[in-house]
Amino acid sequence: MKLIKIKQLNLFIAGVGNVGKKLLEQISNQTIYLKEKIGVEIKIVAISSSKKMIFNDSGIEINNWINELNSGEKANELIFFKKSKKLNLKNSVFIDNTASKLISNTYKNYLKNGISVVTCNKIACSDNYSNYLNLKNLSFKHNSSFLFETNVGAGLPIIDTLNNLISSGDRINSIQGVLSGSLNYIFNNFKNINSFDKIVTNAMNEGFTEPDPKIDLSGIDVARKILILSRVIGEKTELSDVKINSFLPTNCLNTNNTKDLLKCLSKNANHFNKLLNEANSKKSKLKYVAEFNNTNINVGLKSIPEGHHFYNIEESDNIVLFYTQRYHTHPLIIKGAGAGAEVTASGIFRDIIKSSK
C-alpha cells in the first residue's frame, strides 16, 4: 500500500458568522478524507469573532470551538496577527470570513511573514490599485499564497478559470456577467407590483445580501467584483473607473440605516413598479449586469430579452461570459449558485487546499 506524506496546514480563522460556521463544519466533515486521500491534515490554531479570540498551538477541538471561543480573550486584529506570527508554524494560512476593512488592512503583515491569506472579503482587492498590487507582490516575494476566489461568484471557479485562460496565453476581449446572487434573487422574485421592498427583506432573511443591503442595491458590490476581474486580467483599474448606473432613487441611496432604506423602498414602490412593467412590456427580465470591454467597465440594470444567456438564470445564481481570442464567437460560460454561506464556504475551503500545493 502506498504511503501518503502528510502535510499539515495551520489555520488562523477570522470571522465565524454564517460563512465561518459553514467553513468549520465543512472542514470537520472532510478531515479524514483530506488526510487519507490528499495527504493534508488541517489544524485549527486560532479563531476570532468580532468579540472574542482563542489560540491553541496544539489545535482547537473543532466540535467544541464555540464553547472555547466564548471563554476566550477580547478580540483584536493586530494582537491576532502578532500571536499568529510568534507561533512561527510552517504552512500557516490566515482566513478572513469577514467584511471588515480593519482586518483586510492586516493582510500585508501576514503575507510578508510567509503566512498565506485566503479571503472572501472584497475590500482589499477592490481598494486602491497600488494596495492590490502590493499584496500580489508580497505574496510572490515571500512565497505566501494570496487567494480570493470567493470575491467573485462565491463558490464558482470564475477567477481560477480566468487565471487559467491567461496563463495558457489566451487574451480576454470582454466579460459580461450577472455577478450578484442577491440582486438576481431579488429581480427573479420581483414579479408583482408593490412587492419590491418585501423581496429585499426576504433576500436579507435568506442571507443572500451583505449585512448592509444597500451595498448590493447600490451596485457597489457588483462594481467591486467586475473591478477585481479586470485587475486579474492585468488592467490597472480603480473603482472610480467603473460606471455605476444606479436603479435606486437618490433618497434611498442617501439613507443611513437598513430600517430607513426599507421604508424608502416601500415609499418608492411606483418607481420599481415602472421598471417591472417596462420589462414586462418588452417580454424581458430585469438583470443587474456587469460589463468589461476594452478597459470600459460599467454595471447597471438591464432588460434582458428571451434567448439571451442571462434570461433564464434562476434564483440567486451567477453567470459570467468570457469572450476571448479563442472563445470569440461563443463565449466560455460559467454559471451556478452565486450566493449563500454554504457555497461561499466551499470556495474558501478550496482556496485553503489550493494554498497547500
Long-range contacts (C-beta under 8 A, 24 or more apart in sequence): 4-36, 4-37, 4-38, 4-39, 5-39, 6-35, 6-39, 6-40, 6-41, 7-39, 7-40, 7-41, 7-91, 7-356, 8-40, 8-41, 8-42, 8-43, 8-90, 8-91, 9-40, 9-41, 9-42, 9-43, 9-91, 9-92, 9-93, 9-352, 9-355, 9-356, 10-43, 10-45, 10-87, 10-89, 10-90, 10-91, 10-92, 10-93, 11-42, 11-43, 11-44, 11-45, 11-46, 11-92, 11-93, 11-95, 11-352, 12-45, 12-46, 12-80, 12-84, 12-92, 12-93, 12-94, 12-95, 12-115, 13-44, 13-46, 13-47, 13-48, 13-95, 13-97, 14-48, 14-77, 14-80, 14-94, 14-95, 14-96, 14-97, 14-98, 14-100, 14-103, 15-48, 15-49, 15-95, 15-96, 15-97, 15-98, 15-100, 15-103, 16-47, 16-48, 16-49, 16-65, 16-69, 16-97, 17-97, 17-98, 18-207, 18-341, 19-97, 19-120, 19-341, 19-344, 19-345, 19-348, 20-97, 20-345, 21-341, 22-341, 22-342, 22-344, 22-345, 23-95, 23-97, 23-345, 23-348, 23-349, 24-62, 24-65, 25-345, 26-345, 26-346, 26-349, 27-62, 27-349, 28-62, 28-63, 30-349, 31-62, 34-353, 38-353, 40-353, 40-356, 42-352, 45-84, 45-87, 45-89, 45-92, 46-80, 46-83, 46-84, 47-72, 48-75, 48-77, 48-80, 49-75, 50-75, 50-98, 50-100, 51-75, 53-79, 53-80, 55-83, 55-87, 57-87, 57-89, 77-102, 77-103, 77-106, 78-106, 80-106, 81-106, 81-109, 81-110, 84-110, 84-115, 85-109, 85-113, 85-115, 91-356, 92-116, 93-117, 93-118, 93-145, 93-352, 93-355, 94-118, 95-119, 95-348, 95-352, 96-120, 96-121, 97-121, 97-348, 99-123, 99-210, 99-211, 107-135, 107-146, 108-134, 108-135, 108-138, 110-144, 111-135, 111-138, 111-139, 111-142, 111-144, 111-146, 112-138, 112-141, 112-142, 113-142, 113-144, 114-142, 114-143, 114-144, 115-144, 116-144, 116-145, 116-146, 116-147, 116-355, 117-144, 117-145, 117-146, 117-147, 118-145, 118-147, 118-148, 118-348, 118-351, 118-352, 118-355, 119-147, 119-148, 119-150, 119-151, 119-348, 120-148, 120-150, 120-151, 120-344, 120-347, 120-348, 121-151, 122-148, 122-151, 122-221, 122-224, 122-225, 122-228, 124-148, 125-151, 125-224, 125-228, 125-231, 126-151, 126-223, 126-224, 126-227, 126-228, 126-239, 128-238, 129-231, 129-236, 129-237, 129-238, 132-231, 145-351, 145-354, 145-355, 147-351, 147-354, 147-355, 148-228, 148-351, 149-347, 149-348, 149-350, 149-351, 150-344, 150-347, 150-348, 150-351, 151-224, 151-225, 151-228, 152-179, 152-225, 152-228, 152-229, 152-320, 153-179, 153-225, 153-318, 153-320, 153-334, 153-338, 153-347, 154-181, 154-318, 154-337, 154-338, 154-339, 154-340, 154-343, 154-344, 154-347, 155-336, 155-337, 155-343, 155-344, 155-345, 155-346, 155-347, 155-350, 156-318, 156-320, 156-334, 156-335, 156-336, 156-337, 156-338, 156-343, 156-347, 157-334, 158-229, 158-318, 158-320, 158-334, 159-228, 159-229, 159-232, 161-322, 161-332, 161-334, 162-229, 162-232, 162-233, 162-322, 163-232, 165-322, 165-324, 165-326, 165-332, 166-232, 166-233, 166-234, 170-324, 170-325, 170-326, 170-327, 171-324, 171-325, 172-233, 172-322, 172-323, 172-324, 173-293, 173-294, 173-323, 173-324, 173-325, 173-328, 174-291, 174-292, 174-293, 174-294, 174-323, 175-226, 175-229, 175-230, 175-290, 175-291, 175-292, 175-293, 175-320, 175-321, 175-322, 175-323, 176-289, 176-290, 176-291, 176-292, 176-310, 176-320, 176-321, 176-323, 176-331, 177-225, 177-226, 177-229, 177-289, 177-290, 177-291, 177-318, 177-319, 177-320, 177-321, 178-287, 178-288, 178-289, 178-290, 178-310, 178-313, 178-317, 178-318, 178-319, 178-320, 178-338, 179-222, 179-225, 179-226, 179-290, 179-318, 179-320, 179-338, 180-216, 180-221, 180-222, 180-225, 180-288, 180-318, 180-338, 180-339, 181-208, 181-316, 181-317, 181-318, 181-337, 181-338, 181-339, 181-340, 182-208, 182-209, 182-210, 182-213, 182-216, 182-221, 182-316, 182-339, 183-216, 183-217, 183-222, 183-288, 184-287, 184-288, 184-313, 184-315, 184-316, 184-317, 184-318, 184-338, 184-339, 185-315, 185-316, 185-339, 187-285, 187-286, 187-287, 187-288, 187-301, 188-285, 188-313, 188-314, 188-315, 190-272, 190-276, 190-286, 191-276, 193-269, 193-273, 193-276, 193-277, 194-269, 194-273, 196-265, 196-269, 196-272, 196-273, 197-262, 197-265, 197-266, 197-269, 200-262, 200-265, 201-262, 204-258, 206-340, 207-340, 207-341, 208-316, 208-339, 208-340, 212-258, 213-258, 213-261, 214-252, 214-253, 214-255, 214-258, 214-261, 217-248, 217-252, 217-261, 218-244, 218-246, 218-248, 218-253, 219-244, 219-245, 219-246, 219-247, 219-288, 219-299, 219-300, 220-244, 222-288, 222-290, 222-299, 223-290, 223-297, 223-299, 225-290, 226-290, 226-291, 226-292, 226-297, 226-299, 227-297, 229-292, 229-320, 230-292, 230-295, 230-297, 233-292, 235-295, 237-295, 237-297, 241-295, 241-297, 242-297, 242-298, 242-299, 243-296, 243-297, 243-298, 243-299, 243-300, 244-298, 244-299, 244-300, 245-298, 245-299, 245-300, 245-301, 246-300, 247-275, 247-288, 247-300, 247-301, 275-301, 278-303, 279-303, 284-311, 285-310, 285-311, 287-313, 309-333, 316-340
